[in-house]
């Protein structure tokens, strides 16, 4: 059964759900409201777009846990860059 699960991703849904739950818990711990996260996302896109062409549909921003013991968090932003803008 283990081979079947590893071949066809039997634990994939479980891992996705676990990652989502971690993100929710980290987000709640950081106490950043959804509206503020959306504004930060929009502002980051606006600033970065002055210098490069980005794929805003693939833009990802999240709060990540750096060290469980220290309860440190980080803002992690993934911005796919298509090309540089010419001045």
Contact map, one row per residue, 1 for C-alpha under 8 A:
111110000000000000000000000000000000000000000000000000000000000000000000000000000000000
111111000000000000000000000000000000000000000000000000000000000000000000000000000000000
111111100000000000000000000000000000000000000000000000000000000000000000000000000000000
111111110100000000000000000000000000000000000000000000000000000000000000000000000000000
111111111110000000000000000000000000000000000000000000000000000000000000000000000000000
011111111110000000000000000000000000000000000000000000000000000000000000000000000000000
001111111100000000000000000000000000000000000000000000000000000000000000000000000000000
000111111100000000000000000000000000000000000000000000000000000000000000000000000000000
000011111111100000000000000000000000000000000000000000000000000000000000000000000000000
000111111111100000000000000000000000000000000000000000000000000000000000000000000000000
000011001111111000000000000000000000000000000000000000000000000000000000000000000000000
000000001111111100000000000000000000000000000000000000000000000000000000000000000000000
000000001111111110000000000000000000000000000000000000000000000000000000000000000000000
000000000011111111000000000000000000000000000000000000000000000000000000000000000000000
000000000011111111100000000000000000000000000000000000000000000000000000000000000000000
000000000001111111110000000000000000000000000000000000000000000000000000000000000000000
000000000000111111111000000000000000000000000000000000000000000000000000000000000000000
000000000000011111111100000000000000000000000000000000000000000000000000000000000000000
000000000000001111111110000000000000000000000000000000000000000000000000000000000000000
000000000000000111111111000000000000000000000000000000000000000000000000000000000000000
000000000000000011111111100000000000000000000000000000000000000000000000000000000000000
000000000000000001111111110000000000000000000000000000000000000000000000000000000000000
000000000000000000111111111000000000000000000000000000000000011100000000000000000000000
000000000000000000011111111100000000000000000000000000000000000000000000000000000000000
000000000000000000001111111110000000000000000000000000000000000000000000000000000000000
000000000000000000000111111111000000000000000000000000000000001110000000100000000000000
000000000000000000000011111111110000000000000000000000000000011100000000000000000000000
000000000000000000000001111111110000000000000000000000000000000000000000000000000000000
000000000000000000000000111111100000000000000000000000000000000000000000000000000000000
000000000000000000000000011111110000000000000000000000000000001000000000100000000000000
000000000000000000000000001111111000000000000000000000000000000000000000000000000000000
000000000000000000000000001101111101100000000000000000000000000000000000000000000000000
000000000000000000000000000000111111100000000000000000000000000000000000000000000000000
000000000000000000000000000000011111110000000000000000000000000000000000000000000000000
000000000000000000000000000000001111111000000000000000000000000000000000000000000000000
000000000000000000000000000000011111111100000000000000000000000000000000000000000000000
000000000000000000000000000000011111111110000000000000000000000000000000000000000000000
000000000000000000000000000000000111111111000000000000000000000000000000000000000000000
000000000000000000000000000000000011111111100000000000000000000000000000000000000000000
000000000000000000000000000000000001111111110000000000000000000000000000000000000000000
000000000000000000000000000000000000111111111000000000000000100000000000000000000000000
000000000000000000000000000000000000011111111100000000000000000000000000000000000000000
000000000000000000000000000000000000001111111110000000000000000000000000000000000000000
000000000000000000000000000000000000000111111111000000000000000000000000000000000000000
000000000000000000000000000000000000000011111111100000010000000000000000000000000000000
000000000000000000000000000000000000000001111111110000000000000000000000000000000000000
000000000000000000000000000000000000000000111111111000000000000000000000000000000000000
000000000000000000000000000000000000000000011111111101000000000000000000000000000000000
000000000000000000000000000000000000000000001111111111000000000000000000000000000000000
000000000000000000000000000000000000000000000111111100000000000000000000000000000000100
000000000000000000000000000000000000000000000011111110000000000000000000000000000001100
000000000000000000000000000000000000000000000001111111000000000000000000000000001111100
000000000000000000000000000000000000000000000000101111100000000000000000000000001111100
000000000000000000000000000000000000000000000001100111110000000000000000000000111110000
000000000000000000000000000000000000000000000000000011111110000000000000000000111100000
000000000000000000000000000000000000000000001000000001111110000000000000000000110000000
000000000000000000000000000000000000000000000000000000111110000000000000000000000000000
000000000000000000000000000000000000000000000000000000111111000000000000000000110000000
000000000000000000000000000000000000000000000000000000111111100000000000000011110000000
000000000000000000000000000000000000000000000000000000000111110000000000000011100000000
000000000000000000000000000000000000000010000000000000000011111000000000001111000000000
000000000000000000000010001000000000000000000000000000000001111100000000001110000000000
000000000000000000000010011001000000000000000000000000000000111110000000111100000000000
000000000000000000000010011000000000000000000000000000000000011111000000111100000000000
000000000000000000000000010000000000000000000000000000000000001111110011110000000000000
000000000000000000000000000000000000000000000000000000000000000111110011110000000000000
000000000000000000000000000000000000000000000000000000000000000011111111100000000000000
000000000000000000000000000000000000000000000000000000000000000011111111000000000000000
000000000000000000000000000000000000000000000000000000000000000000111110000000000000000
000000000000000000000000000000000000000000000000000000000000000000111111000000000000000
000000000000000000000000000000000000000000000000000000000000000011111111100000000000000
000000000000000000000000000000000000000000000000000000000000000011110111110000000000000
000000000000000000000000010001000000000000000000000000000000001111100011111000000000000
000000000000000000000000000000000000000000000000000000000000001111000001111100000000000
000000000000000000000000000000000000000000000000000000000000111100000000111110000000000
000000000000000000000000000000000000000000000000000000000000111100000000011111000000000
000000000000000000000000000000000000000000000000000000000011110000000000001111100000000
000000000000000000000000000000000000000000000000000000000011100000000000000111110000000
000000000000000000000000000000000000000000000000000001110111000000000000000011111000000
000000000000000000000000000000000000000000000000000001110110000000000000000001111100000
000000000000000000000000000000000000000000000000000111100000000000000000000000111111000
000000000000000000000000000000000000000000000000000111100000000000000000000000011111000
000000000000000000000000000000000000000000000000000111000000000000000000000000001111100
000000000000000000000000000000000000000000000000001110000000000000000000000000001111110
000000000000000000000000000000000000000000000000011110000000000000000000000000000011111
000000000000000000000000000000000000000000000000000000000000000000000000000000000001111
000000000000000000000000000000000000000000000000000000000000000000000000000000000000111
